[in-house]
C-alpha cells in the first residue's frame, strides 16, 4: 500500500501549525512532570487524582447520566463511604474485586472506592455469560465481586463454578426499592453510615500499584487479562486530558463507550478527571439519540471508537447537525474516508485520533490536528521490516532489526524503558512472546505491537492495519484496511469488512469482503463494482468473494467480528441466509455461489 501524497506532512503544513505548537508545548512540559511519577513514595493514581479534582471543583458536576447529576464532592463522598466499609470488611491493598456492572454512575463510584483502598478492579465485560464469564473470573482470582442488579441472572448462572463467598458478593441496585437478591450483600445499604472523608489508604497508592485488570480477546476469542497500573493511568489521564484536550472545569465530556474498556474508562474518564470536568455517560450507545444527549448535557468534548463516527454520518442529515457545543473529540479507529465528512457535517474543530492498546506501552495522539493521522508519540518507537508469512520482525546479518524507509508501512515496535514501562498481561509468559531484545543496540528492549503503521513525516504516524488483518495472496501482501477504504468509496456500499479466506490447494489467503449495500441487493451492479475495484486496487487485492449482509455484527467497541467471518468463509452451507458471490477466473463479474459451485472451487476446478 503506497502512501497517499495528501497524507504526508510537509514543512509548509508544519509551519502553519506553529501557533498550535506554541500552545501545546507548555502543556507537554507540564504534563510530562505530572504524568511521569517516579518517586516510589509519592501518592498518585485514580483515587488520589479524583481527590485533587474534588478540591479544584467541589460543586462542579462530576458524573451525568440521564437526569442524574452528581458533583465532585458528592461522588467523592459516596466513594469514600464504600472504601471505609471495604476496609472494615478486610479488603486489603492488592486484593482483586471483580466488577460486573453496566454503564451507570454507581459503576464509576465503585471503581473510585476500590482505587482508594488500593484494590484492583477487574473490569468484566457485561455481555459475557457462561464459560467466558467463568474464564474471566478465574484469570484474576478475585477476593470479591460487585454485581449490578441487571447482571444478577448472568452471574447466578455460573456462581457455582466460582469460589466467591456470599459475604463478599456485593450487589448494587439498579433502581430504588429493589429487593436484595438471596446470597448477595447490599453494597450501598451497608456502607451508607461509614465516614465520607478521604481514607488514608488513598495516599498509600503509588505508581507501580495495579489499578485495573482489563480484558482483551486478541485473536483467540478467549479473554486475556491486562494489568493497568496507577502510574499508567496517570500518564493516560494527563496526556489525554491536559496535553491533548486541555480540559477545564467548564468542559463536559460525553462518552457513550463501554466503561470496561480502556478508551472509555482510562482515556475518556481520565481526561475528564484531569480537567475536573463533567463526565456524561450512557448505558448503551444509540446513534439516534447521540446528538440529543450531546445537546442535553451541553457537551464540549466527545469520546469515540471504531465505527461509531460512521454510524453518525449515516444518519439522515438534519438542520440540527451543527447545533451543539462540541469543539474536540478523542478516540480510535476513525477511517480516513469518514474523517473529512465528519468534520464538514458536524463542525467539530479538533479530532484527536489516538493509537494505543491495553496490552501495550505506547500511545500516539493527534495534538496538532492534522487529518488522517494518529499523531506523534512522546516515547520511543520504530517501524521495521517483517516476514509477511510469519509476521515476525526480520534481523539483518548483524542480528539487528531493520527500519523501513519513511512513508512505507512497517511493523510498530515500542521501546520499553523507565519512561514507557510495560505493565503487560497477568500471565508473564504471554509478555515474553512479544518482546525483542538487542533490537538495534545491545541491551535495548522493544515490544512488538502487532500493528502496521507508516511515518507521514515529523514523527506523525498513520495506522495501516493489524498484522492479523494483512494477508498474502499470490505473493502480494494485502491490507484489509486499504481494501475496505476503497469499497467504502463506492456509492452502493454502506459497510465493508475485508478478510482473507483459504482456498484448497492454493497458497495464501484469498480476499473476501462482507458488504452491506447502501440500498438493496437488487440495485447492486456486480460487474460495475468489480470494474470499480480493479481500477483502484492491484490485481491481488481485489476481493474474490463477497458476502452480502443486511446488517454487520459489531463488538461492544464498535469493531467488526472478523474471526467468525473468516471461519465461515464462503461456505453456503454455513451461511444459508446471506448470499455469497465469487469472481471466477477469466470472468468480468461476481456470480452467486451455491453448494455445488463452492465444492467446485474447493475441489480445484478453477485455476486461481
C-alpha positions as CSV (number, residue, x, y, z in Angstrom):
1,X,0.0,0.0,0.0
2,X,1.6,3.2,-1.1
3,X,1.4,6.4,0.9
4,X,-1.3,8.8,-0.2
5,X,0.6,12.0,-1.1
6,X,-2.0,14.3,0.6
7,X,-1.5,12.5,3.9
8,X,2.3,13.2,4.0
9,X,3.1,16.1,6.4
10,X,5.3,18.7,4.8
11,X,7.3,21.7,6.1
12,X,4.6,24.0,4.9
13,X,2.0,22.1,6.9
14,X,4.1,22.2,10.0
15,X,4.8,25.9,9.6
16,X,1.0,26.6,9.5
17,X,0.7,24.6,12.8
18,X,3.2,26.8,14.6
19,X,0.6,28.7,16.6
20,X,-0.9,25.3,17.7
21,X,2.5,24.0,18.6
22,X,3.3,27.0,20.7
23,X,0.1,26.5,22.6
24,X,0.6,22.8,23.2
25,X,4.3,22.8,24.2
26,X,3.7,24.3,27.7
27,X,1.1,21.7,28.2
28,X,3.5,18.9,27.2
29,X,6.1,20.2,29.6
30,X,3.6,20.5,32.5
31,X,2.0,17.1,31.6
32,X,5.4,15.4,31.4
33,X,6.1,16.5,35.0
34,X,2.7,15.5,36.3
35,X,2.4,12.2,34.5
36,X,5.9,10.6,34.9
37,X,5.7,9.9,38.6
38,X,8.9,8.1,39.6
39,X,9.1,8.7,43.3
40,X,8.0,5.4,44.9
41,X,6.7,7.3,47.9
42,X,4.6,9.8,46.0
43,X,0.8,9.2,46.1
44,X,-0.7,9.0,42.6
45,X,-3.4,7.3,40.5
46,X,-7.1,7.3,40.1
47,X,-8.3,7.8,43.7
48,X,-5.7,10.4,44.5
49,X,-6.3,12.3,41.3
50,X,-10.1,12.4,41.9
51,X,-9.5,13.9,45.3
52,X,-7.4,16.6,43.7
53,X,-10.1,17.3,41.2
54,X,-12.6,17.5,44.0
55,X,-10.5,20.1,45.8
56,X,-10.3,22.1,42.5
57,X,-14.0,21.9,41.6
58,X,-16.1,20.5,44.5
59,X,-19.5,21.7,43.4
60,X,-19.0,21.2,39.7
61,X,-20.7,18.3,38.0
62,X,-18.6,15.1,38.0
63,X,-21.0,12.5,36.6
64,X,-24.0,13.0,34.4
65,X,-26.3,10.2,33.2
66,X,-29.9,10.9,32.1
67,X,-31.5,13.1,34.7
68,X,-28.8,12.3,37.3
69,X,-26.1,14.9,38.1
70,X,-23.6,14.3,40.8
71,X,-21.0,16.9,41.9
72,X,-17.3,16.0,42.5
73,X,-17.9,16.4,46.3
74,X,-21.0,14.0,46.1
75,X,-19.2,11.4,44.1
76,X,-16.1,11.6,46.3
77,X,-18.1,11.2,49.5
78,X,-20.0,8.2,48.2
79,X,-16.8,6.5,47.1
80,X,-15.2,7.2,50.5
81,X,-18.1,5.5,52.3
82,X,-17.7,2.4,50.3
83,X,-13.9,2.5,50.7
84,X,-14.2,2.8,54.5
85,X,-16.7,-0.1,54.5
86,X,-14.5,-2.3,52.4
87,X,-11.5,-1.6,54.7
88,X,-13.7,-2.6,57.7
89,X,-14.6,-5.8,55.8
90,X,-11.0,-6.8,55.4
91,X,-10.4,-5.8,51.8
92,X,-6.7,-5.0,51.5
93,X,-4.4,-3.3,49.1
94,X,-3.7,-5.5,46.2
95,X,-6.9,-7.6,46.5
96,X,-8.8,-8.1,43.3
97,X,-12.5,-7.1,43.1
98,X,-14.4,-8.2,40.0
99,X,-16.8,-5.6,38.7
100,X,-19.8,-6.8,36.8
101,X,-21.9,-3.7,36.2
102,X,-23.2,-1.8,33.2
103,X,-22.5,1.9,32.4
104,X,-24.1,4.0,35.2
105,X,-22.8,6.4,37.9
106,X,-22.6,3.6,40.5
107,X,-20.0,1.8,38.4
108,X,-17.6,4.7,38.5
109,X,-18.2,5.4,42.2
110,X,-17.4,1.7,42.9
111,X,-14.2,1.9,40.9
112,X,-13.1,5.0,42.8
113,X,-13.7,3.3,46.1
114,X,-11.6,0.3,45.0
115,X,-8.8,2.6,43.9
116,X,-8.8,4.5,47.2
117,X,-8.4,1.2,49.1
118,X,-5.7,0.1,46.7
119,X,-7.7,-2.8,45.5
120,X,-7.6,-3.9,41.8
121,X,-10.8,-3.7,39.8
122,X,-11.2,-6.5,37.2
123,X,-13.5,-5.0,34.5
124,X,-15.7,-7.8,33.4
125,X,-17.3,-7.4,30.0
126,X,-21.0,-7.1,30.8
127,X,-22.0,-9.1,27.7
128,X,-20.2,-12.2,29.0
129,X,-22.1,-15.3,30.2
130,X,-21.3,-18.9,30.8
131,X,-17.8,-20.3,30.1
132,X,-16.4,-16.9,29.0
133,X,-17.6,-15.3,32.3
134,X,-16.1,-18.1,34.4
135,X,-12.8,-17.9,32.5
136,X,-12.6,-14.1,33.0
137,X,-13.1,-14.5,36.8
138,X,-10.7,-17.4,37.1
139,X,-7.9,-15.4,35.3
140,X,-7.7,-12.9,38.2
141,X,-8.8,-15.0,41.2
142,X,-10.9,-12.2,42.8
143,X,-11.3,-11.8,46.5
144,X,-14.8,-10.3,46.0
145,X,-17.3,-9.4,43.3
146,X,-19.7,-6.4,42.8
147,X,-22.7,-7.4,40.6
148,X,-25.2,-4.9,39.3
149,X,-28.8,-5.9,39.6
150,X,-29.0,-6.0,35.8
151,X,-26.3,-8.7,35.7
152,X,-27.5,-10.9,38.6
153,X,-29.0,-13.6,36.3
154,X,-25.8,-14.0,34.3
155,X,-23.7,-14.2,37.5
156,X,-26.2,-16.6,39.2
157,X,-25.9,-19.0,36.2
158,X,-22.2,-19.5,36.9
159,X,-22.0,-18.8,40.6
160,X,-21.5,-22.5,41.5
161,X,-18.4,-22.6,39.3
162,X,-16.6,-19.8,41.3
163,X,-15.1,-19.8,44.7
164,X,-16.5,-16.4,45.8
165,X,-18.2,-16.4,49.2
166,X,-21.6,-14.9,49.7
167,X,-20.3,-12.4,52.3
168,X,-18.1,-10.9,49.6
169,X,-20.6,-11.0,46.8
170,X,-21.9,-7.4,46.8
171,X,-24.9,-6.2,44.9
172,X,-25.8,-2.7,43.5
173,X,-29.4,-1.8,43.0
174,X,-30.4,-0.6,39.5
175,X,-33.5,1.2,40.7
176,X,-34.8,2.5,44.1
177,X,-36.7,0.0,46.2
178,X,-35.3,-3.1,44.5
179,X,-35.0,-6.1,46.9
180,X,-31.6,-7.6,47.6
181,X,-31.3,-11.0,45.9
182,X,-30.7,-14.0,48.1
183,X,-27.0,-14.7,48.6
184,X,-25.9,-11.1,48.0
185,X,-24.9,-8.2,50.2
186,X,-26.2,-4.7,49.6
187,X,-23.1,-2.6,49.0
188,X,-24.8,0.9,49.2
189,X,-27.1,0.0,52.1
190,X,-24.2,-1.4,54.2
191,X,-21.8,1.4,53.5
192,X,-24.1,4.4,53.9
193,X,-23.2,5.0,57.6
194,X,-19.4,4.9,57.1
195,X,-17.3,8.1,57.0
196,X,-17.4,10.3,54.0
197,X,-13.8,11.6,54.5
198,X,-10.9,10.6,52.3
199,X,-9.4,7.3,53.6
200,X,-5.7,7.4,54.5
201,X,-5.3,4.4,52.2
202,X,-5.7,6.6,49.1
203,X,-2.4,8.2,49.9
204,X,-0.7,4.8,50.1
205,X,-1.3,4.0,46.4
206,X,1.8,4.5,44.2
207,X,2.8,4.4,40.5
208,X,3.7,0.7,40.4
209,X,0.5,-0.5,42.1
210,X,-2.1,-2.1,39.8
211,X,-5.4,-0.2,39.3
212,X,-7.4,-2.3,36.8
213,X,-7.4,-5.7,35.1
214,X,-8.7,-5.0,31.6
215,X,-9.6,-7.8,29.3
216,X,-8.6,-8.2,25.7
217,X,-9.7,-11.0,23.5
218,X,-7.0,-10.8,20.9
219,X,-7.4,-13.3,18.1
220,X,-8.2,-16.4,20.2
221,X,-11.6,-15.3,21.4
222,X,-10.8,-16.2,25.0
223,X,-10.3,-13.1,27.2
224,X,-6.8,-12.3,28.5
225,X,-6.2,-10.0,31.5
226,X,-4.0,-7.0,31.1
227,X,-2.5,-5.1,34.1
228,X,-3.2,-1.4,34.1
229,X,-1.2,0.3,36.9
230,X,-1.8,3.6,38.6
231,X,1.3,5.1,37.0
232,X,0.0,4.3,33.6
233,X,-3.4,5.7,34.5
234,X,-1.7,8.9,35.4
235,X,0.1,9.1,32.1
236,X,-3.1,8.3,30.2
237,X,-5.3,10.8,32.0
238,X,-2.7,13.6,31.9
239,X,-1.8,13.0,28.2
240,X,-5.4,12.9,27.0
241,X,-6.9,15.5,29.4
242,X,-4.2,18.1,29.8
243,X,-1.9,17.7,26.8
244,X,-4.3,16.6,24.1
245,X,-7.6,18.2,25.0
246,X,-6.7,21.0,27.5
247,X,-9.8,20.0,29.6
248,X,-11.1,22.6,32.0
249,X,-13.8,22.6,34.8
250,X,-16.4,24.1,32.5
251,X,-15.9,21.3,29.9
252,X,-18.4,18.4,29.6
253,X,-17.1,15.1,28.2
254,X,-19.7,12.9,26.6
255,X,-18.7,9.2,26.4
256,X,-21.2,6.6,25.1
257,X,-18.5,3.9,25.1
258,X,-18.5,0.8,27.4
259,X,-16.5,1.6,30.5
260,X,-14.9,-1.8,30.9
261,X,-12.5,-1.0,28.0
262,X,-9.5,1.3,28.3
263,X,-10.7,4.0,25.8
264,X,-13.8,4.9,27.8
265,X,-12.5,4.1,31.2
266,X,-9.0,5.5,31.1
267,X,-8.7,7.8,28.1
268,X,-12.2,9.5,28.4
269,X,-12.9,9.4,32.1
270,X,-9.2,10.1,32.8
271,X,-9.3,13.2,30.6
272,X,-12.4,14.5,32.5
273,X,-10.8,13.9,35.9
274,X,-7.6,15.6,34.7
275,X,-9.6,18.8,33.9
276,X,-12.0,18.5,36.9
277,X,-14.6,18.3,34.1
278,X,-18.0,16.7,33.9
279,X,-18.2,13.2,32.5
280,X,-21.5,12.3,30.8
281,X,-22.2,8.6,30.2
282,X,-25.0,6.5,28.7
283,X,-26.0,2.9,29.5
284,X,-25.6,1.8,25.8
285,X,-24.7,3.7,22.6
286,X,-27.6,5.0,20.5
287,X,-26.9,6.7,17.2
288,X,-30.4,8.1,17.0
289,X,-30.1,9.7,20.5
290,X,-26.4,10.7,20.3
291,X,-26.8,14.3,19.4
292,X,-29.8,14.9,21.6
293,X,-27.7,13.6,24.5
294,X,-24.8,15.9,23.5
295,X,-27.1,18.9,23.5
296,X,-28.9,17.9,26.7
297,X,-25.6,17.6,28.6
298,X,-24.1,20.6,26.7
299,X,-21.1,18.5,25.9
300,X,-17.9,20.2,24.6
301,X,-15.9,17.0,24.1
302,X,-16.7,13.6,22.7
303,X,-15.2,10.1,23.0
304,X,-15.4,7.7,20.1
305,X,-14.1,4.3,18.9
306,X,-14.2,2.1,15.8
307,X,-17.2,2.7,13.5
308,X,-19.1,5.0,15.9
309,X,-18.4,8.1,13.8
310,X,-19.5,6.4,10.6
311,X,-22.9,5.4,12.2
312,X,-23.4,9.1,12.9
313,X,-22.5,10.1,9.4
314,X,-25.0,7.5,8.1
315,X,-27.9,9.3,10.0
316,X,-30.2,11.4,7.8
317,X,-28.9,15.0,7.5
318,X,-30.6,17.4,9.9
319,X,-30.7,21.2,10.4
320,X,-29.6,20.4,13.9
321,X,-26.3,18.7,12.9
322,X,-24.2,21.7,13.9
323,X,-26.4,22.9,16.8
324,X,-24.1,21.7,19.6
325,X,-21.1,23.0,21.7
326,X,-18.6,20.2,20.7
327,X,-15.2,21.6,19.8
328,X,-13.0,18.5,20.3
329,X,-13.1,14.7,20.3
330,X,-10.7,11.9,21.1
331,X,-10.7,8.2,20.3
332,X,-9.5,5.5,17.9
333,X,-10.4,3.9,14.6
334,X,-11.7,6.8,12.6
335,X,-11.3,5.8,8.9
336,X,-9.8,8.3,6.5
337,X,-12.9,8.2,4.3
338,X,-15.1,9.3,7.3
339,X,-12.7,11.9,8.7
340,X,-13.3,14.9,6.4
341,X,-17.0,14.0,6.1
342,X,-17.5,14.1,9.9
343,X,-15.7,17.4,10.3
344,X,-17.6,19.0,7.5
345,X,-21.0,17.9,8.5
346,X,-20.8,18.3,12.3
347,X,-18.4,21.1,12.5
348,X,-16.0,19.6,15.1
349,X,-12.8,21.5,15.1
350,X,-10.3,19.1,16.6
351,X,-10.2,15.3,16.0
352,X,-7.6,13.9,18.3
353,X,-7.2,10.4,16.9
354,X,-5.2,8.1,19.1
355,X,-3.2,4.9,18.8
356,X,-2.9,2.8,21.9
357,X,-3.5,-0.7,23.1
358,X,-4.5,-2.1,26.6
359,X,-1.7,-4.6,26.4
360,X,0.9,-2.1,25.1
361,X,3.1,0.6,26.5
362,X,2.9,3.3,23.8
363,X,0.4,5.9,22.8
364,X,0.2,8.3,19.8
365,X,-2.1,11.3,19.7
366,X,-3.0,13.9,17.1
367,X,-2.2,17.0,19.2
368,X,-1.7,19.3,16.1
369,X,-5.0,18.4,14.5
370,X,-3.7,17.0,11.2
371,X,-6.1,14.9,9.1
372,X,-5.7,11.1,8.8
373,X,-3.0,10.6,11.4
374,X,-2.7,9.2,14.9
375,X,-0.3,12.0,15.6
376,X,3.1,11.5,17.4
377,X,4.3,9.7,20.5
378,X,6.5,11.1,23.3
379,X,8.1,7.7,23.8
380,X,10.5,5.7,21.6
381,X,9.3,3.7,18.7
382,X,10.4,2.2,15.3
383,X,8.9,0.8,12.2
384,X,10.7,-2.3,11.0
385,X,10.6,-4.9,8.2
386,X,8.8,-8.1,8.9
387,X,8.3,-11.5,7.4
388,X,5.0,-11.5,5.6
389,X,4.4,-15.1,6.3
390,X,5.1,-15.3,10.0
391,X,4.6,-11.7,10.8
392,X,7.9,-11.7,12.8
393,X,10.4,-8.8,12.6
394,X,13.4,-9.5,10.3
395,X,17.0,-9.3,11.5
396,X,20.0,-8.5,9.3
397,X,23.3,-10.3,9.2
398,X,24.4,-8.4,12.2
399,X,21.4,-9.6,14.1
400,X,19.7,-6.2,14.3
401,X,16.2,-5.3,13.2
402,X,15.8,-3.2,10.0
403,X,13.9,0.0,9.9
404,X,11.7,0.7,6.9
405,X,12.1,3.9,4.8
406,X,9.9,6.9,5.7
407,X,6.4,6.5,4.1
408,X,6.5,2.7,3.9
409,X,4.4,0.5,6.1
410,X,6.3,-1.2,8.9
411,X,5.7,-3.2,12.0
412,X,5.5,-0.9,15.0
413,X,7.9,-1.7,17.9
414,X,7.6,0.3,21.1
415,X,10.7,0.9,23.3
416,X,10.4,-0.3,26.8
417,X,12.2,1.8,29.4
418,X,11.6,3.9,32.5
419,X,9.5,6.4,30.6
420,X,7.4,3.7,29.0
421,X,7.3,0.6,31.2
422,X,5.3,-2.4,30.1
423,X,2.5,-3.5,32.5
424,X,1.6,-6.4,30.3
425,X,-0.6,-9.4,30.9
426,X,-1.2,-11.1,34.2
427,X,0.4,-14.1,32.6
428,X,4.1,-13.2,32.3
429,X,4.7,-15.9,29.7
430,X,2.5,-14.0,27.2
431,X,4.6,-10.9,27.6
432,X,7.7,-12.7,26.6
433,X,6.2,-13.7,23.3
434,X,6.2,-10.1,22.2
435,X,9.5,-8.8,23.5
436,X,12.6,-8.2,21.3
437,X,15.9,-7.7,22.9
438,X,19.0,-6.2,21.3
439,X,16.8,-4.9,18.5
440,X,19.1,-2.0,17.4
441,X,21.8,-1.8,20.0
442,X,23.0,-4.2,22.7
443,X,20.7,-4.1,25.8
444,X,17.7,-2.4,24.3
445,X,14.2,-3.9,24.7
446,X,11.2,-3.4,22.4
447,X,7.6,-4.6,22.3
448,X,6.1,-6.0,19.1
449,X,2.7,-4.3,18.9
450,X,1.5,-6.4,16.0
451,X,0.3,-3.3,14.2
452,X,1.4,-1.8,10.9
453,X,1.9,2.0,10.7
454,X,3.7,4.4,8.4
455,X,5.6,7.5,9.2
456,X,4.0,10.5,7.5
457,X,6.8,12.8,8.5
458,X,7.7,14.9,11.5
459,X,7.2,11.9,13.7
460,X,3.5,11.5,12.8
461,X,2.2,8.0,12.3
462,X,-0.7,6.7,10.3
463,X,-2.4,3.4,11.2
464,X,-2.3,0.9,8.3
465,X,-3.6,-2.4,9.6
466,X,-3.5,-5.0,12.3
467,X,-0.9,-7.5,11.2
468,X,-3.5,-10.3,11.6
469,X,-5.7,-8.4,9.1
470,X,-3.0,-8.3,6.5
471,X,-2.9,-11.4,4.3
472,X,-0.8,-12.8,1.5
473,X,-2.3,-13.7,-1.9
474,X,-0.3,-14.5,-5.0
475,X,2.9,-13.3,-3.2
476,X,1.3,-9.9,-2.5
477,X,0.7,-8.5,0.9
478,X,-2.9,-7.3,1.0
479,X,-4.1,-4.7,3.6
480,X,-7.6,-5.4,4.6
481,X,-8.0,-1.7,5.8
482,X,-6.9,-0.4,2.4
483,X,-9.4,-2.6,0.5
484,X,-12.2,-1.6,3.0
485,X,-11.5,2.1,2.4
486,X,-11.7,1.6,-1.4
487,X,-15.0,-0.4,-1.1
488,X,-16.5,2.4,1.1
489,X,-15.8,4.9,-1.7
490,X,-18.3,3.1,-3.9
491,X,-21.8,4.7,-3.8
492,X,-23.6,1.4,-3.4
493,X,-21.5,0.1,-0.4
494,X,-22.6,1.3,3.1
495,X,-20.3,-1.0,5.2
496,X,-17.4,-3.2,4.3
497,X,-15.3,-5.8,6.2
498,X,-12.4,-7.4,4.4
499,X,-10.5,-10.6,5.5
500,X,-8.5,-13.5,4.0
501,X,-10.0,-17.0,3.5
502,X,-8.4,-20.3,2.5
503,X,-9.0,-21.9,-0.9
504,X,-7.9,-25.6,-1.0
505,X,-4.7,-26.2,-3.0
506,X,-3.8,-22.5,-3.2
507,X,-1.1,-20.8,-1.1
508,X,-2.0,-17.8,0.9
509,X,-5.5,-16.4,1.5
510,X,-8.0,-15.1,-1.0
511,X,-9.6,-11.7,-0.3
512,X,-13.2,-11.8,0.8
513,X,-15.5,-8.8,1.7
514,X,-18.6,-8.8,3.7
515,X,-20.6,-5.8,2.5
516,X,-23.9,-4.0,3.3
517,X,-25.5,-2.4,0.2
518,X,-26.5,1.2,0.6
519,X,-29.9,0.5,-0.9
520,X,-30.7,-3.1,-1.7
521,X,-29.1,-6.2,-3.2
522,X,-31.3,-5.8,-6.3
523,X,-29.7,-2.4,-7.1
524,X,-26.1,-3.7,-6.7
525,X,-24.3,-3.9,-10.1
526,X,-21.7,-6.6,-9.6
527,X,-19.9,-6.0,-13.0
528,X,-19.6,-2.3,-12.3
529,X,-18.4,-3.0,-8.7
530,X,-15.7,-5.3,-10.0
531,X,-14.5,-2.7,-12.5
532,X,-14.5,-0.1,-9.8
533,X,-12.3,-2.3,-7.6
534,X,-10.0,-3.2,-10.5
535,X,-9.4,0.4,-11.3
536,X,-8.3,1.3,-7.7
537,X,-6.6,-1.9,-6.4
538,X,-3.8,-4.2,-7.5
539,X,-5.0,-7.5,-9.0
540,X,-4.1,-9.4,-5.9
541,X,-6.1,-7.1,-3.6
542,X,-9.4,-7.3,-5.4
543,X,-11.7,-9.5,-3.3
544,X,-12.5,-12.8,-4.9
545,X,-15.6,-13.3,-2.7
546,X,-18.4,-11.1,-1.5
547,X,-20.8,-11.8,1.3
548,X,-24.0,-9.7,1.4
549,X,-25.2,-8.7,4.8
550,X,-28.2,-6.7,5.8
551,X,-26.5,-5.6,9.0
552,X,-23.0,-6.0,10.2
553,X,-22.3,-7.7,13.6
554,X,-20.1,-5.4,15.7
555,X,-18.3,-5.7,19.1
556,X,-19.1,-3.5,22.1
557,X,-16.2,-1.3,21.0
558,X,-17.7,-0.8,17.5
559,X,-15.3,-3.2,15.7
560,X,-16.3,-5.9,13.4
561,X,-16.4,-9.7,14.2
562,X,-13.8,-10.8,11.7
563,X,-12.9,-14.0,13.4
564,X,-16.3,-15.5,12.8
565,X,-16.4,-14.2,9.2
566,X,-13.0,-15.8,8.5
567,X,-14.2,-19.1,9.9
568,X,-17.4,-19.2,7.9
569,X,-15.6,-18.2,4.7
570,X,-17.7,-18.7,1.5
571,X,-19.5,-21.9,2.5
572,X,-23.2,-21.5,1.7
573,X,-24.0,-24.5,3.9
574,X,-22.8,-22.4,6.9
575,X,-24.2,-19.1,5.6
576,X,-27.6,-20.1,4.2
577,X,-29.3,-16.8,4.8
578,X,-26.7,-14.4,3.4
579,X,-25.9,-14.6,-0.4
580,X,-22.3,-15.3,-1.3
581,X,-20.8,-14.2,-4.7
582,X,-17.5,-15.2,-6.3
583,X,-15.3,-13.7,-9.0
584,X,-14.3,-16.7,-11.1
585,X,-11.0,-16.7,-13.1
586,X,-11.5,-15.3,-16.6
587,X,-14.8,-13.6,-15.9
588,X,-15.9,-10.0,-15.5
589,X,-18.4,-10.1,-12.7
590,X,-19.3,-11.8,-9.4
591,X,-21.7,-14.8,-9.6
592,X,-23.8,-16.4,-6.9
593,X,-22.2,-19.2,-5.0
594,X,-24.4,-22.3,-4.3
595,X,-23.3,-25.5,-2.7
596,X,-22.2,-27.1,-6.0
597,X,-20.0,-24.1,-7.0
598,X,-18.4,-23.9,-3.6
599,X,-17.5,-27.6,-3.9
600,X,-16.0,-27.0,-7.3
601,X,-13.9,-24.0,-6.1
602,X,-12.6,-26.0,-3.1
603,X,-12.1,-29.0,-5.4
604,X,-9.6,-27.2,-7.6
605,X,-11.8,-26.9,-10.7
606,X,-10.8,-23.2,-11.1
607,X,-7.3,-22.1,-11.6
608,X,-6.6,-19.3,-9.1
